[in-house]
Amino acid sequence: MEKKIFYIANMRVPTEKAHGYQIFQMCQAFQKNRKKVTLIVPYRRNPKSLRGKDPFEYYNVKKPFTIKTLFCPDFLWIFSPLNYFTTKQQYLANILNIIFYSLYLVLFFLFRNIAGSVYIRDEKIFALISPILKLKGIKTCLEIHSISNNHYKLKKQLSIFRKTNYLITMTETMKNYIGQYSS
């Protein structure tokens, strides 16, 4: 991959969730391997316990990299004063967050002359932004954490996976399963 890596993560910074730690460790590892790293995250309002905390101190990351926060409406926070989420409302808020974050990512990459690669963990966001990344000649690496057992959903996933330059699976079994169906 090229020297500059844009790591796209749909997360609050910092977050108490394990994926936040993993993402910061990955960015630090890329940085240690002489890559210039920019972590691109959406604006998300943090709970009071995490507001104002330095994410590099929070995750004990020694070699800071750049964090670019894209302003996006935070629909989970917008709906939170209701103090009650039905499953459908939470699903809708998550879908709106994905759509708006993807739109802002498209605008971010469209209007900049960017040389480098994109590393992303979210296949839905990747599916939405991959056409602009391909248009701009930006190489992509998609890290996947699950695959569907449903044949129709698996076919959809495979069509998304084919759009990336590099695919990272969490297990050898997952890699073999994808290889079995992607031929």
Disulfide bonds with the S-S distance in Angstrom:
none
